[in-house]
Amino acid sequence: MRFSRFIGKAGYHLSTSIILDTVILHTIRHDPFFEMSQEKVFYINDILYNLDLPLLMTREKLSQKPTNQRS
């Protein structure tokens, strides 16, 4: 897969054990003519947003749910 080699050269690796990576891998594998574009990033971000995951090309992080702490 060309994309895996490309991101590997940049020092990144997508893992099937991480849900964010799985969404990206699924999108790439099910599009035989995959080429990263702004529209593709928007499409992936729409999926990530619906799953309440961090978006690509943003600094947003998962919302931290407060834990039950006793004072």
C-alpha positions in Angstrom: 0.0 0.0 0.0 1.6 3.3 -1.1 -0.1 5.3 1.6 1.4 3.2 4.4 4.9 3.6 2.9 4.3 7.4 2.6 3.3 7.9 6.2 6.0 5.5 7.3 8.6 7.7 5.8 7.1 10.6 7.8 7.5 8.5 11.0 3.9 7.5 11.4 2.2 4.1 11.6 -1.5 3.3 11.5 -2.6 0.5 13.8 -5.8 -1.6 13.7 -5.9 -1.6 17.5 -6.5 2.2 17.6 -10.1 3.2 16.6 -9.0 6.5 14.9 -6.4 4.6 12.8 -9.0 1.9 12.0 -11.4 4.5 10.5 -8.6 6.0 8.4 -7.5 2.5 7.2 -11.1 1.5 6.4 -11.6 4.6 4.3 -8.3 4.1 2.4 -8.9 0.3 1.8 -12.4 0.7 0.5 -11.5 3.3 -2.1 -9.3 1.7 -4.8 -8.4 5.2 -6.2 -7.7 6.7 -2.8 -5.8 10.0 -3.0 -5.6 12.3 0.0 -7.5 15.4 -0.8 -9.4 18.1 1.2 -12.7 16.4 0.4 -11.4 13.1 1.7 -10.2 14.7 4.9 -13.7 16.3 5.3 -15.3 12.8 4.7 -13.0 11.1 7.3 -13.6 13.9 9.8 -17.3 13.6 9.4 -17.0 9.9 10.4 -14.7 10.7 13.2 -17.0 13.5 14.5 -20.0 11.1 14.5 -17.9 8.6 16.6 -16.8 11.4 19.0 -13.1 11.0 18.0 -10.5 13.6 17.4 -10.6 15.2 14.0 -7.7 15.2 11.4 -5.7 18.4 11.0 -7.1 19.9 14.2 -5.9 20.1 17.8 -9.1 18.9 19.2 -8.9 16.1 21.7 -11.5 13.7 23.1 -13.6 15.2 25.8 -12.6 14.2 29.2 -15.5 12.9 31.2 -15.2 13.9 34.9 -14.5 11.2 37.3 -16.2 10.7 40.6 -13.7 12.3 43.0 -14.3 12.8 46.7 -13.3 16.0 48.2 
